[in-house]
């Protein structure tokens, strides 16, 4: 099994210069727990989690703070053709819940999350 079989395709991304409150709104509206962060060149530069946003709210309150100040960076990524087991091991070893999936050109083509891995497990057990 490969990452591309279970990843979410064409994920929602957010720019690194977006205010973290706006990012919080987007994640809440779209029911996301992880969102890849891109720069103006559309290069993945980080990943933002709900936990990051909660910590930001505690530290910065209503102040204008860009996502780049609260995201995880550098970001760990995988390729679509990578073995799903390898991706799961990367997530365990790095204690992370989501991996942006980049093509050979470095462009984001998906995201793999813990939920996707559970779906793969259920498919295998069925």
N, C-alpha and C positions, 0 to 999 in steps of 0.2 A: 504494500500500500504506500502511496506517495502523498505528500502534502497536498498537491493540487486536487486530490479526490475529496478532501474534507474541508479545505479552507473556504472562507467566505470570499467570493470573488468581488472585485471592484469595491473595495472598502471605502467608507467615508474617511476622509482625512481632514486635517486642520492645519492651517499655517502657523508657524512658530511665533509670529508677531500678533496673533489673536489674543485678546484679553481673556484671562482664565475664566471669568464669569460667563462670557459668551460660549467658551468651550463647555462649561458645565451645562448650560442650556441645551446645547446641541446633543451632548451625551444623554441628558435626561429625556429629551424629545425622541431620540432615536433608540433609547434603551440600550446604550453601549456601556461597556465596562473598560474598554481599551480603544484608543483612537491613535492611529499613526500620525505623527507630526512631520510636515514637510516644510521646506524653505521656499523662497521665491522661485528657485529653479526646479521645484517639484522633486527634490531629493529628500529621501526620508532621513530626518535628523534626530528623531526621538520617538517616544511613545508616551502617551498621557493616560493615566488610569484614574478611576474614581477616587482611589486612595490619595493620589497626588492632589486632586482637587480639594479633598477634605482637609488635607494638611495645609494647602495654600489658603483656604478660607480661615483656618485657625491662625495662621501667621500674618496674613495680609488683609483680612477683612474685606472691605469694599474697595480697597485701593486698586488702581489700574496696574496690573502686573501681566506681562506677556507670558504665554504658554511656555516659551523658551526658558523661563525662570523656574518653572515647576515640573517640567517633563523629565523623564528618564533619558539620559543620553550619556554615552553612545548607546545606540539601540542594537539589540541582538536580532538578527534576521535569518530567514531560511529561504531556500529556493523551491520553486514548485515541484521539481523532480526529486527533491530530497525524500528519503524514507521517512514515513510518519513516525516510526519508532525513534529515529534519530532526533526528530523535532521534539518529541515528547521528552526524550532524555535531556535535550538542551533546556527545555522549560523547567524540568526538575532541578537540574544542576545549577541553573541561574535563579531559581525561585521566582519565576515570572509566569504570568497567566496568559500572555499573548505574544505572538511573533508576527511582525510584518513579513510578507512573502514578496521577495523581489525577483524580477526576471534577470536575465544575463546582462541587460543594459542598466541595471540598478533601479528600474522603475517599479513602483509598487503595483502588484497584481492581485493581492489578497491579504488576508490576515488569518492566522490560525490561533484559536483560543482553546482554553480548557474545555469549553462546551463542545467544540468540534472534536476533540479527542474522546470525550465521553460518547459522542454520537458514533465514532468509529468503533469504540469498544462494544457498544450495544449491537452494532451491525455484526461484529464478530461473534458475539454470544447468541445471536438469534438463529 
